[in-house]
Amino acid sequence: MSHPALRLDDTVHQRVRLGILAVLSEAKRADFSYLREALNLTDGNLSRHIQVLEEAGLVRVEKGFEGRRPRTWVEATRRGRDALQAELGALRDLISRVDHAG
């Protein structure tokens, strides 16, 4: 059996991207401003991490307007939700293994 650390996904495991997927797991979708505030990020930093997740097929981005105001909505895809669950499972196994070693 391989070590649980080998199951961590580099795309998901990065702190900001894990945070984005975690926030999106709590709701169907979130707007850019909410994610920026919730994760205490700059626009550029958040944009780059969303782009990485979108290129990996883990999130879907929808741009539109609410009245005259532009809005960007981000939604986790099924693949993104599955990737988050796999990451959390690997982290749980890793924590359990470390706890039992001590």
JODA-V135231 format. One record per residue. N is the residue number from 1. RES is the residue in three letters. PHI is phi as a letter, one per 30 degrees, with the letter a starting at -180 (NA if undefined). OMEGA is omega in whole degrees, -180 to 180 (none if undefined). D_CENTER is the distance of its C-alpha to the mean C-alpha in whole Angstrom. Layout:
n: (N/N)
res: (RES/RES)
phi: (PHI/PHI)
omega: (OMEGA/OMEGA)
d_center: (D_CENTER/D_CENTER)
This chain:
n: (1/2/3/4/5/6/7/8/9/10/11/12/13/14/15/16/17/18/19/20/21/22/23/24/25/26/27/28/29/30/31/32/33/34/35/36/37/38/39/40/41/42/43/44/45/46/47/48/49/50/51/52/53/54/55/56/57/58/59/60/61/62/63/64/65/66/67/68/69/70/71/72/73/74/75/76/77/78/79/80/81/82/83/84/85/86/87/88/89/90/91/92/93/94/95/96/97/98/99/100/101/102)
res: (MET/SER/HIS/PRO/ALA/LEU/ARG/LEU/ASP/ASP/THR/VAL/HIS/GLN/ARG/VAL/ARG/LEU/GLY/ILE/LEU/ALA/VAL/LEU/SER/GLU/ALA/LYS/ARG/ALA/ASP/PHE/SER/TYR/LEU/ARG/GLU/ALA/LEU/ASN/LEU/THR/ASP/GLY/ASN/LEU/SER/ARG/HIS/ILE/GLN/VAL/LEU/GLU/GLU/ALA/GLY/LEU/VAL/ARG/VAL/GLU/LYS/GLY/PHE/GLU/GLY/ARG/ARG/PRO/ARG/THR/TRP/VAL/GLU/ALA/THR/ARG/ARG/GLY/ARG/ASP/ALA/LEU/GLN/ALA/GLU/LEU/GLY/ALA/LEU/ARG/ASP/LEU/ILE/SER/ARG/VAL/ASP/HIS/ALA/GLY)
phi: (NA/d/d/e/d/d/d/d/c/e/d/d/d/e/e/d/d/d/d/e/d/d/d/d/d/d/b/d/a/b/d/e/d/d/d/e/d/d/c/h/b/d/e/d/d/d/e/d/d/d/d/d/d/d/d/d/i/c/b/b/c/b/c/a/b/c/i/c/c/d/b/b/c/b/b/d/d/e/d/d/d/d/d/d/d/d/d/d/d/d/d/d/d/d/d/e/d/d/d/d/d/d)
omega: (-178/180/-179/180/179/180/179/-178/-177/-180/-177/-169/180/-171/-177/-179/175/178/178/-180/179/178/-178/178/-178/-177/179/178/179/178/-174/-178/179/179/-180/-179/-177/-176/177/-176/171/178/-178/-180/180/180/-178/-179/175/179/178/180/179/179/178/-180/-176/175/175/-180/179/178/180/-179/171/-168/177/-175/178/179/174/180/179/-179/175/174/175/179/179/178/178/180/178/180/178/179/179/177/178/179/177/180/180/179/179/-179/179/179/-179/179/-175/none)
d_center: (27/25/23/20/18/19/16/13/11/12/9/6/8/9/9/7/4/4/5/4/2/5/7/7/8/11/12/13/12/12/14/13/15/14/10/13/15/13/11/14/14/16/16/16/14/11/13/12/9/8/11/10/7/10/13/11/11/8/8/12/13/16/19/22/24/25/28/29/26/23/19/16/14/10/10/8/10/12/11/7/9/11/9/7/11/12/10/11/15/15/15/17/20/19/20/23/24/25/26/29/30/31)
